[in-house]
Amino acid sequence: MNDLAALRQGKTKNLPGANLEDEDLSPLDLRRVNLAGATLVGANFSHSNLEGARLEGANFLGANLVKADLRASLLGANLMQADLTGADLRGSNLRGANLMGAKLTQASLAGAFLSGANLMGVNLQGVDLRGADLRGANLNGANLQGADLSQADLQGATLTQANLEESDLRGANLAGANLTGANLLCAELDGTNLTGTNLTGTCISGTTVEHLASKCF
């Protein structure tokens, strides 16, 4: 029995560095599997359960992860152009991960660790990011319209030209963040920490912060 067959049948959980490019691994119970550093380009993991998996440094370029349970360690993983529609990423370790071009519609990232992650230009409209750790993350040009960022830590994050219209930033930490040219129209900012935040060219009309309301810097 080869390694791939053993993985599919649940007879092995330890395949670090494996090459599973374009393989169909859906829908499988892959809880606590070790695929750290694996090549998973174009692989199909839709509806698979990867809870507790070790996926550090794995290459998921263009992979299908629709509705997958990814409450796992994805430290430094490459998720460029991956389809994460409806994926469960609550509390996942995505520190330093590359998510450029990824599809995250209806995904849950509540409590996820995304410090230093690359989310440049990503569509996060309406996504649940409550309490997420986004310190130093690259969110340049990201679409966060209507996203729930309440209690999120965005300290030092880059959000230039980001769309935060009607987003929920109540209790969020934006200290030292760069929001140059961002759109905060009608965003909820009650209790938001804006210490040292760069608001150059930022529109905050209709926000819940009275002393900043109806102003575009």
C-alpha positions, -999 to 999 in steps of 0.1 A, spaced: 0 0 0 14 34 -10 14 64 13 -15 81 -5 -37 50 -2 -28 47 35 -36 83 40 -70 80 24 -78 49 45 -67 65 77 -38 41 82 -12 68 83 -12 103 97 25 112 91 34 124 57 55 155 61 69 169 29 48 146 7 39 155 -29 2 153 -32 -2 178 -61 -37 177 -77 -47 147 -56 -84 142 -45 -85 141 -7 -122 149 -3 -141 143 19 -117 126 43 -111 125 81 -76 139 83 -77 151 118 -42 155 134 -25 145 101 11 157 96 15 173 62 40 200 72 60 212 42 39 191 18 32 201 -18 -6 203 -21 -9 225 -52 -43 221 -67 -53 193 -43 -90 188 -34 -97 189 4 -133 202 1 -154 191 31 -124 173 47 -117 175 84 -82 187 91 -87 198 127 -55 197 146 -34 190 115 2 201 111 3 220 79 32 244 86 48 256 54 25 235 32 19 247 -4 -18 249 -10 -15 270 -42 -49 269 -59 -61 241 -37 -98 234 -31 -106 238 6 -143 246 4 -160 240 37 -129 222 51 -123 222 88 -90 239 90 -87 246 127 -51 236 123 -15 249 123 -9 267 89 21 287 100 38 301 70 16 281 46 11 292 10 -27 296 4 -24 318 -27 -55 315 -49 -69 287 -27 -106 284 -24 -115 286 13 -152 294 7 -171 285 39 -139 270 56 -137 268 93 -105 286 103 -115 296 139 -84 298 161 -61 286 133 -25 295 133 -20 314 101 10 335 112 30 345 82 7 327 58 2 339 22 -35 343 13 -32 366 -17 -59 358 -42 -76 333 -18 -114 330 -18 -127 335 18 -164 341 13 -184 329 43 -152 316 60 -149 320 97 -116 334 110 -128 342 145 -98 341 169 -74 332 142 -37 340 145 -29 360 113 0 382 125 23 390 96 0 372 71 -3 385 36 -40 394 28 -32 420 2 -63 427 -19 -82 398 -5 -120 399 -5 -130 396 32 -165 411 28 -187 401 57 -161 376 71 -160 368 108 -127 380 122 -138 386 158 -108 386 182 -84 377 154 -47 385 158 -38 406 127 -8 424 141 15 435 113 -7 419 87 -7 432 51 -43 441 43 -34 467 16 -65 471 -7 -84 444 11 -122 444 10 -134 443 46 -168 458 40 -192 446 67 -165 424 82 -167 417 120 -134 429 134 -146 435 169 -119 430 195 -94 422 168 -58 431 172 -46 451 142 -17 468 158 8 479 132 -12 464 104 -11 479 69 -46 488 56 -39 514 29 -67 518 5 -87 490 23 -125 491 23 -138 490 58 -172 504 51 -198 494 77 -172 471 93 -174 464 131 -143 476 148 -157 479 182 -130 473 208 -104 466 181 -68 477 185 -56 498 155 -27 514 173 1 522 149 -19 508 119 -16 525 85 -51 533 71 -39 558 45 -67 562 19 -89 536 36 -127 538 36 -142 537 71 -176 551 60 -202 542 87 -178 518 104 -184 511 141 -155 524 161 -168 524 197 -139 516 220 -114 513 191 -78 521 199 -66 546 173 -34 556 191 -8 565 165 -30 553 137 -22 569 103 -55 583 89 -41 603 61 -68 605 33 -91 582 53 -128 588 51 -146 582 84 -179 599 77 -208 585 97 -186 566 121 -196 561 157 -167 582 170 -183 616 175 -151 638 174 -141 622 141 -175 620 125 -181 635 90 -144 640 83 -121 628 56 -85 634 65 
